[in-house]
């Protein structure tokens, strides 16, 4: 799914304003869709808010016990949390990339709203996406900035603040929301353990389950239980992490090819950001933000890959990557337009103007 989306984005983009339009539309629509999470939390009962399976959903926290979770219109806490995290991250990108934008005024409110919505889903991994994005974006702005260290530090602090301070805003000292804040606050403490066990550990589990050559593409899908005779408990455990699922389905050769493709894509993305930095600061900040958001999804895929089986999620990631890869094309088209304007200004009675 990401490949046709990537091609479509590459062919669609003509100028930076095209990317800005898409990101703005997604943030607005994503914020509207996330309202269902808050409405469901506040007791609104609608058939379209019922989670898949129609059973109430909850997570178990070591300190708090059972914590109910909500998903709103998207009917899955996992999907709802990913889109809320994406809304927050893209709002930050729009805030830093464009001077004259309504997001200069609304970004903090949108991020607060999105973080609050993500907390109500009970899925902490997507809070980790936002924090990883903020850290990577700060480092990238610092690296590419030609300004003083003081200004770069200010920008980084502001980036982190926009994404993390909403946790304090959404956290009263006492009240029903406190449990969601406490549950979300354990994100960093548990992330490394989850990344090791479900990420690196799943590779060993997959090797023990499937051997070095894998069991075939699709065996790790959630619907595969009705079609295969393997011990599905073992298969599901091995497929929990992204690396484990690759080894489970495609073997060690598939893992090697996946890593090689990832390195090649990362090099090309780095090249595109470098070209954008040489051409225009707005394009650099926009491109860098998109790359940082894509990169922030990588550790989540390694630790828990289920959300990346959702076609819409893959389409969005493909579109964002296509926007980045289209940077050389945007620069060429802009230069061609500039050359054409220069020719027309030098020859006001040229045939093209007539």
Buried (B, 14 or more C-beta within 10 A) or exposed (E): BBEEBBEBBBEBBBEBEBBBEBBBEBBBEBBEBBBBBBBBBEEEEEEEBBBEEEEEBEBEBEEBEEBBBBBBBBBBBBBBBBBBBBBBBBBBBBBBBBEEBEBEEBBBEBBBBBBBBBBBBBBBBBBBBBBBBBBBBBBBBBEBBEEEEEEBEEBBEBBBEBBBBBBEBBBEEEEEBBBBBBBBBBBEEEBEEBBBBBBBBBBEBBBEBBEEEBBBEEBBBEEBEEEEEEEBEBBBBBBBBBBBBBBBBBBBEBBEEBEEEEEEBBEBBEBBBBBBBEBBBBBBBBBBBBBBBBBBBBBBBBBBBBBBBBEEBBBBBBBBBBBBBBBBBBBEBBEEEEEEEEEEEEEEEEEEEE
